[in-house]
Amino acid sequence: GENVEQHPSTLSVQEGDSAVIKCTYSDSASNYFPWYKQELGKRPQLIIDIRSNVGEKKDQRIAVTLNKTAKHFSLHITETQPEDSAVYFCAASTGGFKTIFGAGTRLFVKA
Amino acid sequence: NAGVTQTPKFRILKIGQSMTLQCTQDMNHNYMYWYRQDPGMGLKLIYYSVGAGITDKGEVPNGYNVSRSTTEDFPLRLELAAPSQTSVYFCASSTTQLRAGIQYFGAGTRLSVL
C-alpha cells in the first residue's frame, strides 16, 4: 500500500544548529505535504505545508522543500531553540481525505 | 469556534468494559478521522468518514466501531476493552474546500485498560 518513510527517527542537535528531517512518499498522486509538530502530551499541530506546484516554502526559521521527481520532501529548522524540541510528523495527501503520515522524528535541542 | 472537541480527556477501563469516545467539530468539515497513538509511536488510522452516513476502516479497525449520523459528530465505540487498546486517541477533521488536506486534531483522549 501507499506509505511515507521518515528519517531520522531521533535527532539531537545543539541549540543554534540546524535540523533536517527527510521524508519519501510512494503515491505519485500526492499533491499536498504538511508537517505537524507534537509537543509532549499535546495534539499534533500544523506548522508548515507545501503543495506540489511549489518547490520550496519558508516561514521564519522553518522551511520545506519538495522534489516531486524523486518523491522526497524535507523540513529544515534553522537556529534551533529548546522550544523546538518535539515530535515532527510529515504527511502526504492527495488533497482529499487520504493522508498518510510518517512515523515521526523526535527532535531534541540541547541548550 | 472551538474546532475539534474530544471527551473525555482521560479514562480508565477494566478489561471487557465498553465505552464511547466522543468527538465533535464545529468547522463544517466533511472528513473526520480517528487515530490511535501508542507511547513513542506515530499515528495509526482506525476509522474515517467522508460525510454523514459514510464510514470506512483504516489501518487498525479491529475492536472499534464508529458512526456518523451528523456532520459534526463522529463517536468511536470500544465494545470489549482489552489492554492492547491502551493508547491516546485523537479525533481529527479536514475540509474539502480551500485548505483541503490540513487535519485539525482534538486534544486527545488518554485511555488505560487494566
Interface residues (C-beta under 8 A of the other chain):
Chain A: Y32 P34 Y36 K42 R43 P44 Q45 L46 D49 F89 A91 S93 T94 G95 G96 F97 T99 F101 G102 A103 G104 R106
Chain B: N30 Y31 Y33 G40 M41 G42 L43 Y48 V50 F90 S94 T96 A100 G101 I102 Q103 F105 G106 A107 G108
